[in-house]
């Protein structure tokens, strides 16, 4: 089981069992209608917690006056959320508070908690320093200092992988806690498979946001046999389509089409160097598709068996080696990752706003 400590394993057995229900407040700048790994993670964990008897309130930017993030219209940013946020919090009367993101809502909730003396937890989902640098050239060191200030004010910062926790510790984060991830094994499975009719095999697939920080250009520029397929949408799609006309872009896919896309690929290519985990890795493996990626945080923690994929600084070499992967082994590896255990681990690490 890909969990780092015995406490996480014990937590998996007790969600909703032998515990009084909690009133859990989650504040997140990433929420519906956004489509990304943070939203997917928090929405599934919320469902699991509610199924276990907890009352969960998620406050996102959809409940405030908001504007599109410059250069990324799909992401909405709450404008001056403090007063309304305070009213929503007081109406809910939380017993625990979790701040999922470091955007306007996250900072406003952090401020409110500090004023009231409420302990809270945070999560490190996204490498904003690298993302900001890619878009604005703001020095990475400045952004890391801001991130450290944000998270150190809390009672604990959740991070998904051992390598990420070790990196955060090196960067001066002192309250890091383990919080793994899961995969929907009923939704993502080896059958049925997208036949990709009309496309030359092998099919090398990328799925996810089509944005500069995902480093998709590194995948599309590879000299690989067969066809490169990109499933997803985002601000970089139009430019990449023009630059790489031989690649096949499908746009956003769901309602079973995404799962069939994974299963129908010969290799899933994950070119990102900045993701903190990469839920798509587990989704591809659950679909029986081996993975090719760089040896960085996320892939290093998930692709731990040469039968399920290849990690290499030469992404082309990784892709060619991954063609030899064992699809049965891929599925078996993914079956060790549970959303139930992920939610239980999250719940066990929360901190009450009032002692006792």
N, C-alpha and C positions, 0 to 999 in steps of 0.2 A: 504493500500500500504506500503510495507516494506522499506520506506525511512524515514530518521531521521529528516529532516527539510523541511520547506516550500519552501526554495530556490531550493531544488532538485526537488520538484514537479513542480515548475514554469519552471525550466530548461527543463523538459520533453516536454513542449509545444512549445519550440522555437528552436529546432535543425533545422538548415537550414532555419528558418523562421525569417524575419525581421532582418537578420544579414548579413553583408558582408562575403563572403567566406574567410576562413583562409588557410594559408600555414602552415600546422602542421607537425613538425618533431618529430618522435618517435624513440628513440634509445633503443634497447632491446637486451640483451645477450640471451634471450629466444625467438627464432623465428623458423619458418619452416626450416628444416623438423622435429624439435622437436615436441613432442605431450605431452602437459601438460596444466594446467589451465591458466597459464600466456599467452601462445601462443593463446589459444582459446579465452580468454578475449580480448586481444589486436587485434586479427584478426577480431573478430566480431565488436568491437568498430570502427576499421578502416573502415570496410564496411559501417557501419551506418553513419560515418562522411562523407565519399565520397558520399553516397547517398544524404546527405543534402547539397552537393555543395562544400565541402572543398577539398583541395588538400592535401593528406596525404602521406608522405614519411616515410617508416619504414627502419631503418638501423639495420641489424642483423649480426651475425657472419658469415653467408653464403657469405658475400661480402668481407671477409678478409681471409688471411692465418689463419687457425684455427687448433686446436688440440682437441682430446677428453678429457673431464674432467676425471682425475684419478678416477677410480672406477665407472664411469658412462659414458660410451662411447657415449650414445645417445646425451649427451650435449656437444656442441662444444664451445671452448673458443677462441676468437680472439687473435692473437699474435701481440703485438706492433701495435695497431690499430691507433695511434695518427695521423700520417701524412695523411694516406688515409682517415680517418674519417674527417679531416679538409677539404680535397678536396671535399668530398661528401656533407658536410654541406654547403660549399660555393657555390657549384653548385646548390643546392636546394633553398637557400636563405629563410630560415624559418622565419615566423612571430611569432611562438611560439615553444617552445622546451619542450618535456616531456621525461624524462629518466625513463624507466620502471624497470630497474634492476640494481643491484649493482656489476655486473661482470666487466671484463676488458673494455668492451665498455662503460658501465655506468660510470666508473671512468674516462675514457678518455674524454667523453662528458662533464662530470662535470668540469674537468680541463679546457676544452676549453671555456665553458660558463663563468667560473670565470675569466679567462684571458681577455675575451671580455666584461665583465660586463653585461652579459646577464642573466636576471632572468630565472629560469626554474622550472618545477615541477617534483616531483618524485612519486613513488607509492611503498607501502609496500605490496608486493605480497607474500613473502616467509620468513619463519623463519630461515634464514641462521644460526644464532647462534646455534639453536638446531640441525639443520641438520649437521653442521660442528662437533659439539660435538659428535653426534651419530657415525660419521665416523672416526674422528681423535682424539677425547677427548680434543680438544682445549677448554679451559675454556669459558663458555658461556658469562661471564662478559666481556672478551676481545672482543668477536665478537659484542656484543651489543654496546660497545663503538665505534667500527668502523662503525657500521650501523648508529648510532646517528650522527657521524661526517659526513658521506656521505649525509644523508637526511637534516640535519640542514642547509647545505649550500644552499639549494633550497628555493623557495618561498612558497612551500606547499608540504606536503606529503599526498597522497591519501590513505585511508584505507577503507576497505569494510564494516566493521561492527562496531556497537557501542562499543562492548566489546573490540575489537582490538584497537579502538581509545583511549579508556580509559586506556588500558594497555600501549600504546605508550606514553601517557601523563605521566603516572607514571614513565616511564623509561627516561623521560627528553626530549621527542620530543615536540616541542612547536608550530609547524605549521601544525598540522594534519587537513585534510579536509575529508569530507564524499564523498565516491564514491562507490555506491552499485554495484550489479551484476544483470544478467538477465538469461533467459533460452529460448531456441528455442522451443516454444510450438507446432510448426508444426512438428518438427522432433521427439520430445519426447512426446509420447502420450500413453494412456492406451491400445490401440490396434494398430497393431497386437501384440500378445504376443508370446514369445519363449516358446514352450511346454516343453522344457528340457526333452525330451523323454529318458527313461531309468534311470532317476535320481529320487531318492526317495524324496517325498515332506515332509515338506516344504523346499523350496529352499531359502537359505540365501546367498545373493550376495554381493561381493565386486567388484567394478570397478574402475580402475585408474592405476597409475604407481605402479609397483611392486618393491618397494624400501624400505630400512630399515626404513626411516623416516615416512613411512606410517603406521607402527605398525601393519602390516597385521598378524603377528604371534599371536597377542592378539586375533584376530578373529578366526584364524584357530585352536587355542588351546582350544576354547570353547567347552563344552559338550552340543551340540544342537541336536535336532531331525532332521531328513531329511538329506540334502546335502548342503555342503558349496561350492560355486562356485566363482572362481576368474577370472575376465575378465580384461585383460591388460597384459603388459609385462614390463620388467625392470631387473636390475642387481640382484635382490633377488629372481627371479622366480625359477631358477634351484634349489637353496638350499631349498626353501620352498616346492617345489614339492617332493623332496626326503624325507623331514621331515614329510610331511602330505600327504601321498599317497592316503588317502580316499577323499581328496578334489578334485574338478574338475577344472582344469586350461584350459581355452580356448585360451589364448593368446590374441593379439590385435584384436578387432572387430570394424568394421565400416560399412558404406554403408547400414544403416538400421539394421544391426545385433546388434549393441550396444543398440539401442532404444528398440528392441524386447527383449533383455536380461534384461534390467531394468523392462520392463512391465511384463515379465514372472516370475519374482522373487516374493516371498512372503514377504520378508523383505530385505531392503538394509542395510548392516552393514558398518558403517564408523568408523574404529578403530583409525584413526589418532588423535593425541593430539597436533599436531604442525601446521596444516593447518591454513591459515588466513581466509579462507572462506569455500571452498569445493563446486565447481560448481556441482559436482556429486550429492550433496544433492538435488539441484533443479531439476536436470535431472531425478533422481529417483522419486521425488514427482510428476513431470509433467507426468511421466509414470504410476502414480497411486499406487506407491509402498511405503509403510511406511518405516521409517528410525529408526535404532537403533544406538546410538552413545554415547560417553562419554560427560558429560556436560562441554564442553570447547568451546573456541572461534570458531565460525562457526556454529556448531550445536545449541549452545545456542541462536544464533541470527536468525536461520532459523526454527528450530523445536519448534515453540511457541504454538502449539496446541496439546494436548494429543491424538487427533484423528489421527494425521499424523505421529506419531512416539513416541519413548521413549528415554530419556536420563538418564543414570545411571552410576555410577562408577563401578557397576557390569554389564559388557557388556552382559553377558548371560541373566541376568534379563531383560535388555533393549530389547534384541532380542525376548524373549518370549512375552513380553508385546506388542511389535510392531506387532506381529502376529494378534492382535485384532484391528489393525488400519482400518480406513475407507478410502478405495481407492478413493471414490468420493471426500472426503474432501482433500485428498492429491493433487489431480489434481486442485481443486479449489484454494488451497493455492498457488500453483506454478503459477497460472494464474495472480497473483498480481505482478510478477517480470517481468520487461520488459527490453529487450536489448536497445530499443529506448530511454527509460528514462535513462538507464545507460550511453549511449553515450552522451546524452544531459548534464547530470550532469558532466561528464568528460570535455566536451567542455567548459562549463560555468566556470570551475575552472582553466582553463589554463591562463597563464600570458604572455603578449606580451614581446618580447625581446627588443623592443624599446618603451619607454613611448609614449602613445598616438597612 
